[in-house]
Amino acid sequence: MNTPDSPTPAPPAPGAPAGRPATAALLMRAAVTVAVVSLVCLAAILIGYAAGADLWPGFFAVGLYGLPAAFALLIASLLVSWGQRRRRKN
């Protein structure tokens, strides 16, 4: 049992679901958000091009850099998750 003066937290009960690490989950949510926004911008570019409209240059920037940024965030999430699992094992 955890008390205010205990040096380490008590281990979870056997069979209890392990919670996802907060940092990895935050990075994953950020990656998904960036990827979705980037795909929406790419769709807007395609629709705008088909309609012959001039689009705000920010759409092009987000479409160009969003998916690589989302990929980098996914890799960072994976590395953080591996590090946390490795620390938990030892």
Buried (B, 14 or more C-beta within 10 A) or exposed (E): EEEEEEEEEEEEEEEEEEEEBEBBBEBBEBBBEBBEBBBBBBEBBEEBEEEEEEBEEEBBEBBEEBBEBBEEBBEBBEEBBEEBEEEEEE
